[in-house]
Amino acid sequence: MIFYIHYGFGKEIARSYTDLTMIIRPDMRRFDIFDVVIEFKYVTLKKAGLTGKEARESDAEALREIPAMKSEMESAEKQVREYGDALERKYDEIRLKRYAVVSLGFERLWWKEIC
């Protein structure tokens, strides 16, 4: 196993828990592999005001304009930045990639890499 993987309640970072954290084991740092932290959010179809069919047929731009999706993405971005900063303070040689993911029901995903 190359990673230490923490999911569900994730890894405790700054008195909070990440959704998914994969930290490269120290003996595997010689490989070109990134550490990863992902923050997930979920928006119900009802909250978005869409049916499953409408969600599946919407283009990516339309999904990003849904107020509930925007709000959850902003929240995920904020959290993943905070978790990432805490991980970078904790681990000396971390090569961290941060991702925010928002699900619209089980129909669609919107994700971003956060710098």
C-alpha positions as a Markdown table, in Angstrom:
| # | Residue | x | y | z |
|---|---|---|---|---|
| 1 | Met | 0.0 | 0.0 | 0.0 |
| 2 | Ile | 1.4 | 3.4 | -1.0 |
| 3 | Phe | -1.1 | 5.6 | 0.8 |
| 4 | Tyr | -2.4 | 6.1 | 4.3 |
| 5 | Ile | -6.1 | 6.5 | 3.5 |
| 6 | His | -8.6 | 8.2 | 5.8 |
| 7 | Tyr | -12.2 | 8.4 | 4.7 |
| 8 | Gly | -15.7 | 8.6 | 6.2 |
| 9 | Phe | -14.8 | 10.7 | 9.2 |
| 10 | Gly | -11.4 | 11.1 | 7.5 |
| 11 | Lys | -8.4 | 12.5 | 9.2 |
| 12 | Glu | -8.7 | 14.9 | 12.1 |
| 13 | Ile | -7.2 | 18.2 | 10.9 |
| 14 | Ala | -7.4 | 21.4 | 13.0 |
| 15 | Arg | -10.3 | 20.0 | 15.1 |
| 16 | Ser | -12.3 | 19.0 | 12.1 |
| 17 | Tyr | -12.4 | 16.0 | 9.8 |
| 18 | Thr | -11.7 | 15.7 | 6.1 |
| 19 | Asp | -13.9 | 13.6 | 3.9 |
| 20 | Leu | -11.1 | 11.8 | 2.1 |
| 21 | Thr | -7.3 | 12.2 | 2.7 |
| 22 | Met | -4.6 | 10.1 | 1.1 |
| 23 | Ile | -1.1 | 10.7 | 2.5 |
| 24 | Ile | 1.9 | 9.0 | 0.9 |
| 25 | Arg | 3.8 | 6.7 | 3.2 |
| 26 | Pro | 7.3 | 8.1 | 4.0 |
| 27 | Asp | 9.0 | 5.1 | 2.4 |
| 28 | Met | 7.0 | 5.7 | -0.9 |
| 29 | Arg | 7.9 | 9.4 | -1.3 |
| 30 | Arg | 10.6 | 8.4 | -3.8 |
| 31 | Phe | 7.8 | 7.9 | -6.4 |
| 32 | Asp | 6.1 | 10.8 | -8.3 |
| 33 | Ile | 2.8 | 10.4 | -6.5 |
| 34 | Phe | 0.7 | 13.2 | -4.9 |
| 35 | Asp | -1.0 | 13.4 | -1.5 |
| 36 | Val | -4.7 | 14.1 | -1.9 |
| 37 | Val | -7.4 | 15.7 | 0.2 |
| 38 | Ile | -11.0 | 15.8 | -1.1 |
| 39 | Glu | -14.0 | 17.6 | 0.4 |
| 40 | Phe | -17.4 | 16.3 | -0.7 |
| 41 | Lys | -20.8 | 18.1 | -0.6 |
| 42 | Tyr | -24.2 | 16.8 | -1.6 |
| 43 | Val | -27.2 | 18.8 | -3.1 |
| 44 | Thr | -30.5 | 17.1 | -3.3 |
| 45 | Leu | -32.5 | 17.3 | -6.5 |
| 46 | Lys | -35.3 | 18.9 | -4.5 |
| 47 | Lys | -33.1 | 21.6 | -3.1 |
| 48 | Ala | -31.8 | 22.3 | -6.7 |
| 49 | Gly | -35.4 | 22.4 | -8.0 |
| 50 | Leu | -34.7 | 19.7 | -10.6 |
| 51 | Thr | -35.8 | 16.3 | -11.6 |
| 52 | Gly | -33.3 | 13.5 | -12.2 |
| 53 | Lys | -33.9 | 13.8 | -15.9 |
| 54 | Glu | -33.4 | 17.6 | -15.9 |
| 55 | Ala | -30.1 | 17.1 | -13.9 |
| 56 | Arg | -28.8 | 14.5 | -16.3 |
| 57 | Glu | -29.7 | 16.7 | -19.3 |
| 58 | Ser | -28.2 | 20.0 | -18.0 |
| 59 | Asp | -24.9 | 21.1 | -19.2 |
| 60 | Ala | -22.0 | 21.8 | -16.9 |
| 61 | Glu | -22.5 | 25.6 | -17.0 |
| 62 | Ala | -26.2 | 25.3 | -16.1 |
| 63 | Leu | -25.2 | 23.2 | -13.1 |
| 64 | Arg | -22.7 | 25.7 | -11.9 |
| 65 | Glu | -25.4 | 28.4 | -11.9 |
| 66 | Ile | -27.8 | 26.6 | -9.5 |
| 67 | Pro | -27.6 | 28.6 | -6.3 |
| 68 | Ala | -27.4 | 25.5 | -4.0 |
| 69 | Met | -24.6 | 24.1 | -6.1 |
| 70 | Lys | -22.7 | 27.4 | -6.0 |
| 71 | Ser | -23.1 | 27.6 | -2.2 |
| 72 | Glu | -22.0 | 24.0 | -1.6 |
| 73 | Met | -19.0 | 24.5 | -3.9 |
| 74 | Glu | -17.9 | 27.7 | -2.1 |
| 75 | Ser | -18.2 | 25.8 | 1.2 |
| 76 | Ala | -16.2 | 22.8 | -0.1 |
| 77 | Glu | -13.5 | 25.1 | -1.5 |
| 78 | Lys | -13.2 | 26.9 | 1.8 |
| 79 | Gln | -13.0 | 23.7 | 3.8 |
| 80 | Val | -10.5 | 22.0 | 1.5 |
| 81 | Arg | -8.2 | 25.0 | 1.6 |
| 82 | Glu | -8.3 | 25.0 | 5.4 |
| 83 | Tyr | -7.6 | 21.3 | 5.6 |
| 84 | Gly | -4.8 | 21.5 | 3.0 |
| 85 | Asp | -3.1 | 24.3 | 4.9 |
| 86 | Ala | -3.3 | 22.3 | 8.1 |
| 87 | Leu | -1.9 | 19.2 | 6.3 |
| 88 | Glu | 1.0 | 21.3 | 4.8 |
| 89 | Arg | 1.8 | 22.6 | 8.3 |
| 90 | Lys | 1.7 | 19.0 | 9.7 |
| 91 | Tyr | 3.8 | 17.2 | 7.1 |
| 92 | Asp | 7.2 | 18.5 | 5.9 |
| 93 | Glu | 7.4 | 16.9 | 2.5 |
| 94 | Ile | 3.8 | 16.8 | 1.4 |
| 95 | Arg | 2.9 | 17.2 | -2.3 |
| 96 | Leu | -0.7 | 18.0 | -1.9 |
| 97 | Lys | -3.5 | 18.2 | -4.4 |
| 98 | Arg | -6.8 | 19.5 | -3.1 |
| 99 | Tyr | -10.2 | 18.8 | -4.7 |
| 100 | Ala | -13.8 | 20.1 | -4.0 |
| 101 | Val | -16.6 | 17.8 | -5.2 |
| 102 | Val | -20.3 | 18.6 | -5.2 |
| 103 | Ser | -22.9 | 16.0 | -6.2 |
| 104 | Leu | -26.3 | 16.9 | -7.5 |
| 105 | Gly | -28.3 | 13.9 | -6.4 |
| 106 | Phe | -26.7 | 10.8 | -7.8 |
| 107 | Glu | -27.0 | 12.2 | -11.3 |
| 108 | Arg | -24.1 | 14.7 | -11.7 |
| 109 | Leu | -20.8 | 15.8 | -10.2 |
| 110 | Trp | -19.1 | 19.1 | -10.3 |
| 111 | Trp | -15.4 | 19.0 | -9.2 |
| 112 | Lys | -12.5 | 21.5 | -9.1 |
| 113 | Glu | -8.9 | 21.2 | -8.2 |
| 114 | Ile | -8.3 | 23.9 | -5.6 |
| 115 | Cys | -4.9 | 25.7 | -5.6 |
